[in-house]
Amino acid sequence: MKMKQNHAFFAHALTLTAALTAAASAQARTVTSLSDGWTADGAAVAVPHTWNAVDAADGEGRAPDWARVGYSSGATSYVRKAVLYRRCLPDPKPGKRYFLKCAGASVKSVTRVNGREIGRHTGAFTAFCHEATAALKPAGNVLEMTVDNSFDPDVQPIHADFSVFGGLYRVPEWIETGAVAIDPVTDGALGHRPRAGCEDGRRRRACRGVGRHERGAALPFRRPEALESRDAEPL
């Protein structure tokens, strides 16, 4: 009798494990690297990419007022312009959400899917992420990223002892999530920000969701004074 109960228990446990695994897989986040298939102004390129690989330091003179006019500190042949990057996207799956994340496009960028703008970003050295779900078709989707390093006195760095290389210098990622997911859009981060509350000795990890839910989880941590006390409560 006991053996039959054990068998029944393990059968239920396996069934539950399989169900939980299937549910987790259905909502899992997948990240695809978009490193190939790109063109820049119609010419095939490999990403990461810059159009200033040579001209920013080719030694072709230096303007006396290089800082004011936005030249490189090393060459007047340095090109600052806008370039259109383009490639196809994977076909979407029903019930999923899709995001385009990039860790670096110098200096400003505008991202479009099928001609529809999904987001803009300013800053050569910061990540960004835009949701593309609403702009997608069942098939034949096209991603376009206009990246611009034209001189702009309102955008840092204005000038320095180095050239502000223009280009898509980090490989973009195509993120697929379930209908409800932790938001990857905020500052191109993971969608959670730790916040310490020393009054109760707990750290709260605030998770911003996309979909219908927004949740946070409180995690314990040791305060510095607790580490020095023999009476400190173990975690």
SULBEL-V589249 format. One record per pair of residues at least 4 apart in sequence whose ideal C-beta (glycine too) atoms are under 7 Angstrom apart, sorted by the first residue. I is the first residue (numbers start at 1). J is the second residue. Records with the same first field share a line. If there is no record, write none. Layout:
I=J / J
This chain:
1=5
2=6
3=7
4=8
5=9
6=10
7=11
8=12
9=13
10=14
11=15
12=16
13=17
14=18
15=19
16=20
17=21
18=22
19=23
20=24
21=25
22=26
23=27
24=28
26=178
27=178
29=175 / 176 / 177 / 181
30=176
31=173 / 175
32=90 / 173 / 174
33=171 / 173
34=87 / 171 / 172 / 173 / 174
35=47 / 171
37=87 / 88
38=45 / 47 / 85 / 87
39=43 / 44 / 45 / 86
40=45 / 49 / 83 / 85
41=83 / 84
45=49
47=168 / 171
48=168 / 169 / 170 / 171
49=167 / 168 / 169
50=165 / 166 / 167 / 169
51=79 / 83 / 166 / 167
52=56 / 78 / 79 / 163 / 165 / 166
54=58
55=75 / 77 / 78 / 79
56=72 / 74 / 75 / 78 / 163 / 165
57=74 / 75 / 163
58=75 / 77
59=75
60=75 / 76 / 77
61=75 / 76
62=66 / 74 / 75 / 76
63=69 / 71 / 76
65=69
66=71 / 73
67=159
70=80 / 151 / 159
71=76 / 78
72=78 / 163
73=161 / 162
74=163
78=163
80=149 / 150 / 151 / 166
81=150 / 166
82=146 / 148 / 150
83=147 / 166
84=144 / 146
85=144 / 145 / 147 / 168
86=142 / 144
87=143
88=141 / 142
89=141 / 142 / 143 / 174
90=174
91=138 / 139
92=96 / 98 / 136
95=179
96=176 / 177 / 178
97=131 / 133 / 177 / 179 / 181 / 210
98=132 / 133 / 136 / 174 / 175 / 176
99=129 / 130 / 131 / 132 / 175 / 184 / 185
100=111 / 118 / 129 / 130 / 132 / 143 / 172 / 174
101=127 / 129 / 172 / 173 / 175 / 184 / 188
102=127 / 128 / 170 / 172
103=127 / 170
104=124 / 125 / 169 / 170
105=109 / 121 / 145 / 147 / 168
106=124 / 147 / 149 / 164 / 165 / 166 / 167 / 169
107=124 / 148 / 149 / 155 / 164 / 166
108=121 / 122 / 148 / 155
109=120 / 121 / 145 / 146 / 147
110=117 / 120 / 146
111=118 / 119 / 130 / 145
112=116 / 117 / 118 / 144
113=118 / 132 / 135 / 136 / 141 / 143
114=135 / 137 / 141 / 142
116=135
118=130 / 131 / 132 / 135
119=128 / 130
121=128
122=155
124=164
127=187 / 188
128=188
129=184 / 185 / 188
130=185
131=185
132=136
136=141
137=141
145=168
147=166 / 167 / 168
149=164 / 166
153=158
157=164
165=169
175=184
177=181
179=211
180=209 / 211 / 212 / 213
181=209 / 210 / 211
182=191 / 192 / 207 / 209
183=191 / 208 / 209 / 210
184=190 / 191
186=191 / 208
191=207 / 208
192=205 / 206 / 207
193=206
194=203 / 205
195=204 / 206
196=203
197=202 / 204
198=223
201=220 / 223
202=218 / 219 / 220 / 221
203=219 / 221
204=216 / 218
205=216 / 217 / 219
206=216
207=215 / 216 / 217
208=214
209=213 / 214 / 215
220=235
222=226 / 227 / 235
225=229
226=232
227=232
